[in-house]
Amino acid sequence: MNSSPLLTHFKQEYNASDEDCRKIIPLFEQLEVKKNHHLYRSGEIVRHVYFVQQGCLRQYYINNNGEERTIYFKTENGWCSELVSFLDNKPTELYVQALENSKLQCINQKNWKYAVTQIRSFTMGFIRAQQDTNYMLKKRLAEATVETPEEKYRRFIKEEPFLLQRIPLYHIAAYLSMTPETLSRIRKKITDK
């Protein structure tokens, strides 16, 4: 069996057996996308769940003021999709954009349903990935309600410093729910100390 980041991920993170891996890997398709390409946009039905083999994706929405608000970034070994749209065939309100040229593995709804109902390690792994994402989103929401903009940025550079080299500052500002100008002032203040 060939070695791939997806295969390694299933074996290491989800304790998938060789037999399970032989069933799982053919269910995915390789997809390469260029920087700034959107995998889906608001109003579309999400047709795939994506595993980031190489690159960086961001999921975001546009608020009532026309401002982009980034929900999360997914880099290598991260999963990205919008399950309500994917599973219920309803239009999404979200966008997913590649911030770098990216190599993805994607699974369609038919194959996902087969994997989640027939391959226990896939089911358990997917549940774990969703739990991790839910925990991260709840943690961010709780912190956002009590942290100052400077505290948000300091936490970001402590917890995710590798993203600073990969993501434009205006996307980081949208992720931290502040304007690029506010982020610029905070960065200047921190470096001047």
Backbone bond lengths (Angstrom), bond angles and torsions (degrees), N, CA, C in turn:
res aa  C-N    CA-C-N  psi(-1)  N-CA   C-N-CA  omega(-1)  CA-C   N-CA-C  phi
1 M - - - 1.461 - - 1.526 108.06 -
2 N 1.340 116.41 133.95 1.464 119.75 -177.80 1.527 110.59 -68.80
3 S 1.333 114.45 158.47 1.455 119.66 178.97 1.522 108.32 -100.12
4 S 1.319 116.24 132.73 1.453 120.96 178.18 1.524 107.13 -145.57
5 P 1.338 117.48 159.50 1.463 118.98 176.49 1.530 112.64 -56.43
6 L 1.325 117.67 -36.26 1.462 120.81 179.35 1.527 110.19 -65.81
7 L 1.325 116.73 -45.37 1.457 121.18 178.80 1.529 110.64 -62.20
8 T 1.309 116.72 -46.24 1.468 121.41 178.17 1.522 110.26 -59.61
9 H 1.323 116.45 -42.71 1.465 121.70 179.49 1.534 110.81 -59.71
10 F 1.323 116.55 -48.28 1.460 119.52 -179.82 1.522 111.86 -62.23
11 K 1.321 115.92 -40.71 1.469 118.83 -178.95 1.528 111.71 -69.74
12 Q 1.334 116.83 -46.15 1.456 119.90 -175.19 1.530 112.75 -77.54
13 E 1.300 117.54 -45.81 1.459 121.07 -173.43 1.526 113.54 -84.41
14 Y 1.332 116.77 -31.56 1.459 119.97 -173.08 1.524 113.22 -118.32
15 N 1.331 116.65 5.57 1.465 121.71 179.25 1.525 112.16 53.01
16 A 1.318 116.50 39.76 1.463 120.84 -179.71 1.526 109.43 -71.99
17 S 1.311 115.68 136.10 1.462 121.26 176.94 1.531 109.69 -74.13
18 D 1.329 116.26 165.46 1.471 120.27 175.83 1.528 110.18 -59.17
19 E 1.328 116.15 -38.71 1.465 120.09 179.18 1.534 110.98 -62.91
20 D 1.340 117.10 -45.68 1.464 120.14 177.44 1.518 111.09 -61.72
21 C 1.325 116.77 -41.89 1.473 120.14 179.71 1.517 111.44 -61.99
22 R 1.335 117.05 -38.58 1.466 120.04 178.13 1.533 110.88 -63.00
23 K 1.333 116.96 -29.01 1.470 120.79 177.77 1.533 111.56 -82.57
24 I 1.328 116.54 -37.30 1.468 121.19 -173.38 1.523 112.82 -74.62
25 I 1.318 117.13 -50.17 1.465 121.59 -170.50 1.532 113.17 -55.95
26 P 1.333 120.53 -42.72 1.479 118.98 179.31 1.527 114.33 -65.76
27 L 1.321 117.87 -14.36 1.462 120.77 -179.23 1.528 112.49 -77.22
28 F 1.327 116.39 -12.95 1.462 122.24 -177.09 1.519 110.90 -102.89
29 E 1.318 115.16 150.92 1.468 122.27 174.87 1.521 108.73 -117.62
30 Q 1.318 116.22 144.38 1.465 121.84 175.90 1.531 108.52 -78.85
31 L 1.317 115.95 137.95 1.460 121.15 178.21 1.522 108.03 -139.11
32 E 1.318 116.82 128.57 1.462 121.20 175.15 1.522 107.91 -113.17
33 V 1.331 115.12 130.63 1.461 119.89 -179.54 1.521 109.26 -127.50
34 K 1.303 115.30 149.31 1.464 121.91 179.12 1.519 110.70 -84.96
35 K 1.295 114.76 157.58 1.460 122.01 176.22 1.533 109.43 -52.31
36 N 1.321 116.80 137.47 1.465 127.52 179.22 1.533 114.51 78.35
37 H 1.336 118.09 -4.01 1.469 121.00 177.44 1.532 109.85 -67.55
38 H 1.324 117.18 137.83 1.455 122.47 175.25 1.531 109.58 -95.70
39 L 1.327 115.86 127.96 1.466 120.62 176.21 1.520 110.45 -79.03
40 Y 1.312 116.25 -33.36 1.460 121.82 169.84 1.514 108.71 -156.92
41 R 1.342 113.90 160.20 1.468 122.04 -178.31 1.524 109.01 -131.27
42 S 1.327 114.53 161.82 1.456 120.70 176.87 1.530 109.46 -53.24
43 G 1.344 115.68 136.46 1.460 121.14 -179.77 1.517 113.46 96.15
44 E 1.333 117.19 -15.08 1.465 121.01 179.31 1.525 110.07 -95.04
45 I 1.324 115.48 160.39 1.458 121.17 173.05 1.522 107.56 -93.27
46 V 1.319 116.04 128.87 1.463 121.38 -179.51 1.522 108.71 -74.49
47 R 1.323 116.38 125.90 1.465 121.62 -173.77 1.529 114.35 -105.63
48 H 1.353 117.47 -9.02 1.467 120.50 -175.90 1.519 111.92 -143.04
49 V 1.311 114.46 157.89 1.460 122.96 165.04 1.529 104.38 -106.39
50 Y 1.328 116.25 135.59 1.464 121.57 -173.97 1.524 111.39 -113.10
51 F 1.320 115.22 138.57 1.458 123.25 171.47 1.525 106.22 -111.89
52 V 1.327 117.23 125.66 1.459 120.95 -177.86 1.524 108.94 -84.22
53 Q 1.304 114.99 110.16 1.466 121.50 177.43 1.528 109.23 -83.78
54 Q 1.318 114.87 -41.57 1.465 121.40 178.42 1.524 107.37 -154.11
55 G 1.337 116.64 134.77 1.454 119.80 177.52 1.512 112.53 119.95
56 C 1.320 114.69 -162.87 1.461 120.69 -177.06 1.525 109.15 -149.13
57 L 1.341 115.14 130.98 1.461 122.16 176.60 1.518 108.57 -117.83
58 R 1.319 115.48 153.63 1.459 118.92 170.72 1.517 108.39 -129.68
59 Q 1.325 115.53 140.97 1.456 121.68 173.28 1.521 106.68 -106.64
60 Y 1.318 116.32 134.02 1.461 119.80 -177.95 1.521 110.76 -150.58
61 Y 1.334 114.79 170.22 1.454 122.19 173.17 1.528 107.55 -134.53
62 I 1.301 116.13 168.04 1.462 121.73 176.22 1.520 107.06 -114.02
63 N 1.344 115.92 121.39 1.469 119.53 -175.96 1.533 110.99 -78.05
64 N 1.319 115.90 -179.38 1.469 121.47 -176.60 1.522 113.36 -63.88
65 N 1.326 116.95 -20.60 1.467 121.28 177.48 1.524 112.21 -89.43
66 G 1.322 116.92 4.26 1.459 120.80 -179.75 1.525 113.53 80.29
67 E 1.333 117.38 13.84 1.466 121.56 -179.31 1.524 109.87 -94.54
68 E 1.335 115.77 138.64 1.455 120.57 175.30 1.522 109.19 -77.59
69 R 1.331 116.26 136.46 1.464 123.01 176.05 1.524 107.50 -127.17
70 T 1.310 115.78 112.48 1.455 121.22 -178.56 1.522 110.08 -78.49
71 I 1.314 116.28 129.85 1.461 122.06 179.40 1.519 109.97 -86.59
72 Y 1.335 116.22 -48.10 1.463 119.80 177.52 1.515 110.90 -160.05
73 F 1.329 113.32 164.48 1.457 123.46 171.32 1.518 107.00 -113.15
74 K 1.317 117.43 140.44 1.464 121.83 174.75 1.512 108.28 -124.17
75 T 1.318 115.02 125.47 1.457 121.73 177.86 1.531 107.99 -115.30
76 E 1.307 117.35 -164.22 1.448 123.09 -175.50 1.535 112.25 -45.75
77 N 1.329 114.84 132.85 1.469 125.35 179.87 1.529 113.21 71.69
78 G 1.318 117.58 14.96 1.460 121.31 176.51 1.521 111.10 -98.51
79 W 1.315 115.01 153.75 1.461 122.54 177.38 1.517 109.37 -106.43
80 C 1.322 116.42 144.79 1.460 120.36 -177.89 1.522 109.79 -144.88
81 S 1.320 115.76 130.92 1.456 121.98 172.94 1.518 108.26 -175.07
82 E 1.295 116.07 -173.56 1.462 122.59 174.22 1.515 104.99 -136.31
83 L 1.344 115.25 97.46 1.460 121.05 -166.80 1.519 114.87 -67.17
84 V 1.320 119.42 -31.71 1.463 119.59 179.34 1.527 109.31 -61.00
85 S 1.309 116.51 -47.14 1.462 120.55 178.07 1.529 111.12 -66.66
86 F 1.321 116.37 -45.67 1.464 122.87 -177.56 1.528 112.02 -60.15
87 L 1.314 117.20 -46.25 1.463 120.62 -174.96 1.515 113.69 -85.33
88 D 1.334 117.61 -32.54 1.467 121.02 -175.43 1.529 113.60 -102.36
89 N 1.328 116.97 1.79 1.472 121.51 -178.72 1.520 112.17 53.62
90 K 1.346 115.41 43.38 1.461 121.98 177.30 1.523 108.38 -110.12
91 P 1.327 117.50 146.78 1.473 119.01 176.87 1.531 110.94 -60.55
92 T 1.305 114.92 141.00 1.460 121.01 178.12 1.525 110.00 -87.07
93 E 1.316 115.42 161.10 1.463 121.17 172.34 1.523 110.24 -105.53
94 L 1.333 116.03 3.46 1.457 121.52 -173.35 1.521 111.90 -107.98
95 Y 1.331 114.12 169.34 1.455 123.91 176.58 1.524 108.10 -127.64
96 V 1.324 116.94 146.83 1.462 121.39 168.37 1.519 107.17 -128.75
97 Q 1.341 114.12 126.81 1.461 121.89 -175.51 1.523 109.69 -128.58
98 A 1.325 116.29 139.80 1.466 121.32 173.04 1.527 108.26 -79.62
99 L 1.325 116.47 125.46 1.467 120.36 177.24 1.522 111.78 -92.53
100 E 1.315 116.15 -9.08 1.464 123.37 175.65 1.524 107.00 -141.37
101 N 1.326 116.98 162.59 1.453 118.36 167.65 1.520 105.71 -57.20
102 S 1.328 117.26 129.98 1.458 120.22 -170.74 1.523 111.72 -133.23
103 K 1.335 113.96 146.11 1.463 121.89 172.01 1.518 106.58 -110.31
104 L 1.320 115.21 124.31 1.458 121.64 -175.55 1.516 109.90 -124.35
105 Q 1.302 115.19 156.07 1.460 122.05 165.78 1.524 104.76 -112.33
106 C 1.322 117.50 131.44 1.460 119.08 -178.45 1.519 110.40 -127.84
107 I 1.322 113.24 148.85 1.460 120.35 179.44 1.529 107.76 -126.42
108 N 1.339 115.71 134.67 1.464 119.66 -179.99 1.526 110.32 -85.47
109 Q 1.317 116.47 174.93 1.461 121.53 -174.51 1.531 112.25 -63.36
110 K 1.307 117.57 -43.54 1.474 121.10 -179.28 1.529 110.22 -60.16
111 N 1.323 116.76 -48.97 1.464 120.67 -178.97 1.527 111.57 -68.26
112 W 1.346 116.71 -36.27 1.459 120.53 178.33 1.531 110.22 -63.07
113 K 1.335 116.24 -45.20 1.469 119.63 179.65 1.524 110.99 -61.91
114 Y 1.322 116.69 -40.89 1.465 119.77 176.34 1.535 109.97 -60.94
115 A 1.327 116.90 -49.33 1.467 120.77 -176.45 1.514 111.68 -62.82
116 V 1.329 116.96 -42.44 1.465 120.03 -175.58 1.539 111.46 -73.29
117 T 1.320 118.08 -23.98 1.464 119.99 179.73 1.527 113.08 -97.63
118 Q 1.344 117.55 -19.84 1.466 119.37 -173.51 1.533 115.30 -115.37
119 I 1.322 117.20 -15.41 1.470 119.67 -174.77 1.526 108.11 -123.68
120 R 1.314 115.99 102.45 1.468 121.38 -172.41 1.528 112.82 -57.43
121 S 1.308 119.04 -42.64 1.468 119.69 -177.96 1.525 110.87 -65.54
122 F 1.321 118.20 -33.31 1.459 121.41 175.66 1.529 109.47 -65.61
123 T 1.332 116.08 -46.66 1.465 120.58 179.72 1.518 110.63 -57.96
124 M 1.321 116.90 -50.25 1.462 120.84 -177.78 1.530 110.48 -65.82
125 G 1.301 117.33 -38.71 1.460 120.74 178.11 1.511 112.36 -64.92
126 F 1.321 115.73 -41.30 1.461 119.25 -179.75 1.520 110.79 -67.62
127 I 1.325 116.61 -39.85 1.468 120.05 176.51 1.524 109.39 -60.90
128 R 1.309 116.95 -43.70 1.473 120.72 179.90 1.529 111.13 -63.10
129 A 1.325 117.10 -43.16 1.470 120.44 179.27 1.527 110.30 -61.85
130 Q 1.325 117.33 -40.27 1.470 120.46 178.15 1.522 111.70 -67.57
131 Q 1.327 116.48 -39.00 1.463 119.82 176.49 1.525 110.44 -61.73
132 D 1.324 116.78 -43.33 1.471 120.83 179.70 1.523 110.75 -62.00
133 T 1.331 116.63 -44.54 1.464 120.38 179.63 1.528 110.56 -65.32
134 N 1.324 117.47 -43.76 1.465 120.33 178.92 1.517 111.15 -62.03
135 Y 1.319 117.48 -42.06 1.464 121.10 178.60 1.532 110.17 -61.32
136 M 1.331 116.12 -46.31 1.464 120.73 -179.24 1.521 111.07 -60.97
137 L 1.331 117.32 -43.04 1.465 120.42 -179.37 1.527 111.74 -67.59
138 K 1.324 117.80 -41.24 1.467 120.80 177.50 1.523 110.93 -64.84
139 K 1.306 116.81 -40.67 1.464 121.30 178.89 1.532 109.82 -62.77
140 R 1.318 116.36 -45.97 1.471 120.34 178.86 1.517 111.54 -62.01
141 L 1.321 117.04 -41.81 1.458 120.82 -179.89 1.524 110.53 -63.68
142 A 1.318 116.88 -45.22 1.467 120.68 179.23 1.526 110.94 -62.57
143 E 1.315 117.06 -43.89 1.468 120.53 -179.78 1.527 111.15 -66.90
144 A 1.318 116.55 -36.96 1.461 120.12 -177.93 1.522 112.58 -64.05
145 T 1.324 116.85 -27.13 1.459 119.38 -177.81 1.526 112.66 -80.06
146 V 1.330 117.86 -17.62 1.473 119.95 -176.92 1.524 113.99 -118.85
147 E 1.307 118.04 -17.69 1.461 120.53 -176.06 1.524 112.44 -87.09
148 T 1.304 115.19 146.09 1.455 120.92 171.20 1.528 107.59 -76.68
149 P 1.330 118.57 164.06 1.466 119.76 176.05 1.536 112.37 -55.13
150 E 1.316 117.54 -41.16 1.466 119.36 179.36 1.521 111.19 -64.16
151 E 1.319 117.65 -40.46 1.469 120.90 178.31 1.536 110.78 -64.46
152 K 1.329 116.67 -39.06 1.470 119.96 177.50 1.529 110.51 -60.13
153 Y 1.337 115.46 -46.51 1.462 118.85 -178.57 1.524 111.11 -66.39
154 R 1.315 117.87 -42.78 1.474 120.79 178.90 1.537 110.92 -60.62
155 R 1.324 116.39 -41.14 1.467 119.49 177.36 1.524 110.43 -64.01
156 F 1.332 115.94 -42.67 1.466 120.51 179.38 1.527 110.89 -58.75
157 I 1.335 117.93 -47.87 1.472 119.27 -177.17 1.527 111.66 -71.50
158 K 1.310 116.70 -21.87 1.477 120.03 176.08 1.533 110.43 -78.84
159 E 1.331 117.04 -44.74 1.454 121.34 -174.12 1.533 113.99 -86.59
160 E 1.326 117.68 -29.00 1.466 120.23 -174.78 1.531 112.34 -137.11
161 P 1.334 117.33 50.10 1.471 119.37 -175.13 1.535 113.57 -61.56
162 F 1.322 117.09 -28.69 1.465 120.82 -179.72 1.526 112.00 -62.98
163 L 1.330 117.99 -24.62 1.467 120.44 -179.61 1.525 112.11 -73.35
164 L 1.330 117.42 -24.62 1.469 120.34 -179.73 1.523 112.40 -59.15
165 Q 1.321 116.73 -32.38 1.462 121.27 -179.10 1.532 112.55 -83.60
166 R 1.318 116.47 -13.32 1.459 119.72 -171.75 1.523 114.46 -111.13
167 I 1.334 117.21 -20.71 1.463 120.58 -169.68 1.521 110.41 -121.10
168 P 1.333 118.27 133.02 1.460 120.18 176.97 1.534 111.11 -59.00
169 L 1.323 115.20 146.59 1.463 120.63 -176.24 1.525 112.96 -60.44
170 Y 1.326 118.66 -32.66 1.462 118.74 -179.61 1.533 111.35 -67.16
171 H 1.348 118.42 -27.84 1.468 120.47 174.22 1.527 110.42 -74.30
172 I 1.321 116.42 -36.81 1.471 119.87 176.61 1.525 109.57 -64.31
173 A 1.325 116.65 -41.19 1.474 120.32 177.22 1.531 110.18 -59.74
174 A 1.329 117.60 -44.20 1.471 120.89 179.36 1.528 110.94 -64.40
175 Y 1.318 116.95 -34.31 1.461 121.88 177.35 1.523 111.06 -67.45
176 L 1.327 116.25 -36.81 1.464 121.63 -178.19 1.532 112.50 -90.58
177 S 1.320 117.19 6.37 1.478 123.79 178.81 1.522 112.33 57.81
178 M 1.317 115.31 50.50 1.463 120.44 175.55 1.513 108.58 -144.03
179 T 1.314 116.21 166.29 1.456 120.10 177.97 1.527 109.51 -78.61
180 P 1.316 117.67 156.36 1.465 119.82 175.16 1.531 112.02 -58.31
181 E 1.328 116.82 -33.48 1.465 120.58 179.29 1.532 111.10 -65.31
182 T 1.334 116.17 -42.11 1.473 120.07 177.33 1.520 110.12 -62.98
183 L 1.322 116.73 -44.45 1.462 119.86 178.77 1.522 110.81 -61.73
184 S 1.309 117.52 -40.72 1.461 121.19 178.47 1.531 111.16 -61.17
185 R 1.328 117.17 -44.15 1.476 120.72 178.06 1.531 111.28 -62.02
186 I 1.331 116.53 -42.22 1.465 120.58 -179.87 1.523 110.34 -64.58
187 R 1.320 116.65 -44.35 1.475 120.18 179.67 1.523 110.34 -61.77
188 K 1.333 117.55 -41.42 1.459 121.21 179.24 1.535 110.45 -64.31
189 K 1.312 115.43 -43.62 1.473 120.49 179.85 1.529 110.46 -60.67
190 I 1.317 116.85 -43.28 1.469 120.88 -179.25 1.526 111.47 -66.42
191 T 1.335 117.03 -42.27 1.466 119.37 -178.69 1.517 112.87 -73.92
192 D 1.342 117.27 -23.88 1.459 120.70 178.84 1.521 112.60 -77.11
193 K 1.335 116.32 -16.13 1.477 119.17 -177.49 1.506 111.60 -74.16
